[in-house]
Every structure is written in C-alpha cells, then in structure tokens.
C-alpha cells in the first residue's frame, strides 16, 4: 500500500525535491534568511501558483484556457480601479463581487466552448483579446490601489509570511478538496481521460466543462486580487497576460498534469510555481539576463510533455 502511494505521488515527490534543492541553493546565496525572505518567496510565487492551479483543473478536464492570464489581469484592473480609497468593508464586498465576475467569465467561456464545439484554444485565445481590451478600458494605465488593511490581510506586511501562505493554501482546502471528492471531480477525470466514454457513462460533459471553467475562473480571480494586494496597483498590459498564461500552462505541466487530460492534481502545480520563480532568480545571480528564463521554462515544458507521453505509452503497452 505504501509503495503504491509512493508510486502515485512520485511526480509530486520529485517536484518537492527539485524545489527544495533550488530553494536551498537560493537561500545559501543570501546573507541571511528569515521570515522577511520567506514572505518574499511566497509573494513571488503566489499569483502564478494560483493561476497554475486554475489552469490545471481545466487541463485535467480535457481543456485548456489561454485566457486565464487575461482573466487575472481583468480582475487586477477592476480591483485597483474601484478599491482605491475605499474602506476595508467596501473592499471586502468588492472582492466578493469581482470573484463572482471571474466565475461568470469562466463559466461563459466554458458555455461558448461547449455549445459551439469550437476548440478550446480558439475560443479562449479570442476571449483573451476581449478581456485585455476590457482591462485597458477600465484601467488605461498602471495605477489604482487597495485598502491597506485588506492588502496586508492577503499579502502580509514586513516579515509576516503567514498571510500569503494562507492565501496560497486556503483555495486548495476550500475549493480543490471538495471538488476533488465530489461527483464533478470524478466527472472531471473521466472527461479528461475519455470524453466519449464519460458521456456513455452518463456524465453531463457540457455542464461539467462549464463548471470546470468557472472554477478555473475563480482561481484566476483570486490570483488577480492577490496581485492587486501585492503591487497595490493594476496593469492592463497584454504582455503580463501572455506571460501569466504561458507560466500557468508550464506550472500545470511541470506539476504533473498531462496535457491530454485526466491526470494530475493541484499540489504539483502549486509546487512547480516555486521552480518557475527560482529559474530567473538563479540566472540573475549568475549575471545572465533573466529574460532567458522563458527559454528554459519552454524547454522544460517540452521535455516534461515528451517524458510524460513516453511513460504513458509504455504503460499502455504493458
């Protein structure tokens, strides 16, 4: 039983070991490591970890969302535009409203995909352009803000690293675990493994995919709120959206989620965000332009996809 459990969690164990190694190396380069540095690490991975988890849910269900970065940017701009100068209570209410908006955007995207039968990649790519346009209309240039009490509650202050850690873990506990154990979670893996077989088994494929896109949108919304709390501003640039989307896919894949669907979880993508965070930092320490981190991230993603495909093919032959 223990050996089977270890085998099932081998990918996550590998991600933990790699992240631990890179983290230990990075810590060894610092003159001192304490709670302030731990908070810096957490703030660096928080938005992309949340996006990777949201992307992972959609990929496990057999889809992919190229608009997830744009969804996060839209919520970031909405929060920065309308929360500046507001009270704590008002900002909490606006946070709930904007998270509802992110759910609706995700659900609408899933509805269009399900009813039109157009490939996910086409619909979500087009959606990303629309959302970035809306973000630029709402917040034409970087700026805005958020109530500092709420910002500190989400991202911490000074050396307080527990708030961003809680912000990272809480969605796993209150969103992913109930979803994973629900009928929707079972349907998610069934659709990702084989959509036709899932349909013949009585799974409502269209409705399930709409729900998965809605949950992915919720994670994107939380990421956007977290980004506002960290930066205390909103930025409507497409480059931010594109980078965030690509990193979310890379985080999901590096975290053990198969692009073919039906395989993976959310712990791996959350841990993979650490690796994505450490790559440019390590390059910078060696005097290499951190922009090259995108090359390394892309190469790692391709290698992981190839390795995963080979492993699955070997498993089928057996």
Secondary structure, DSSP 8 states (H G I E B T S, - for coil): -HHHHHHHTHHHHHHHHHHHHHHHHHHHTSS--SHHHHHHHHHHHHHHHHHHHHHHHHHHTT---TTHHHHHHHHHHHHHHHHTT--HHHHHHHHHHHHHHHHHHHHHHHHHHHHH---HHHHHHHHHHHHHHHHHHH-SSSB----HHHHHHHH-STT--HHHHHHHHHHIIIIIHHHHHSHHHHHHHHHHH-HHHHHHTT--HHHHHHHHHHHHHHHHHHHHHHHHHHHSSB---HHHHHHHHHHHHHHHHHTT--TTSS---SHHHHHHHHHHHHHHHHHHHTT--GGGHHHHHHHHHHHHHHHHHHHHHHHHH-
